[in-house]
Amino acid sequence: MQNLKMRLSGWILSGLLAIFMGVVSAGGKFADWDGKAEMFAHLGYDVDTIAKIGVVEVLICIVFLIPRTSLIG
């Protein structure tokens, strides 16, 4: 029973992390909002680069969700 609880809590925490990475973090890079270009230009990135970073974040999130490759993600 203890092993089941640990496994279930691990899946829940992994799911929450994937939601944060895939939706919140990468979603902000795909959404169009006021001041986005200026903010990322201040950091030294253009809008095309930010979209590519968002794609990489989504791919890493998918790799993280696959059990055999979760260590890589």
N, C-alpha and C positions, 0 to 999 in steps of 0.2 A: 504494500500500500504506500509506503514511504517513497519507493522508486517511482510510482505513478504520479505522486504529487510533485516530485522534483521534475519529472519529465514534462508534466502539464505546465508548471510554472516556467520552465525553460521555453516552451513553445509560446506561451503568452508574452513573455518578455521579448522574445525574438520577433514576434508579430508586431508588438508596439514599436520596436526599433525600426522595423521595416516600414511601418506606416509613417513614422517620423521622417525617415530618409527618403522614401519614395514619394510621399505626398507633400509634406510640408517643405522640406528642403529643396527638392527638385522642382516642385510645383511653383515655388517662388521664382525660379529661373525661367520657367516657361510662361508665366503670367505676364501680362503687360500692365504696368502700373506707372503712375506719375513719378518721375525722378529716377527711374530704373537706369536709364542710359547714363545719367550724370553720376549716379552713385558708383556704378561699375567702372566708368571712365576714370573716376577718382582713384579707384583701386588698380587701374591699369589694364582693364579688360574691356573689350568691345562686346556688343550684344551677341554677335555670332559665336564668340568664344564662350560666353555664358550659357548659350543653348547647348553647346557641345559638352560643357561641364555637367549640365542637367541630364543629358543622355547618359553620360558615364555614371552619374549617381544612380539612375534608374537601373542600369545594367548591373552595377555592384549590388544593389538591393535584390535583384532577381537571383544573382549568384549566391547571396547570403541566405535566401529562402530555400534553396535546394540543399537538402541535408548532406549530400556527399561533397558539396563544394562550399559549405558554409565557412570553413576555416579560411578559404581564399578570400571570400567576400568580407 
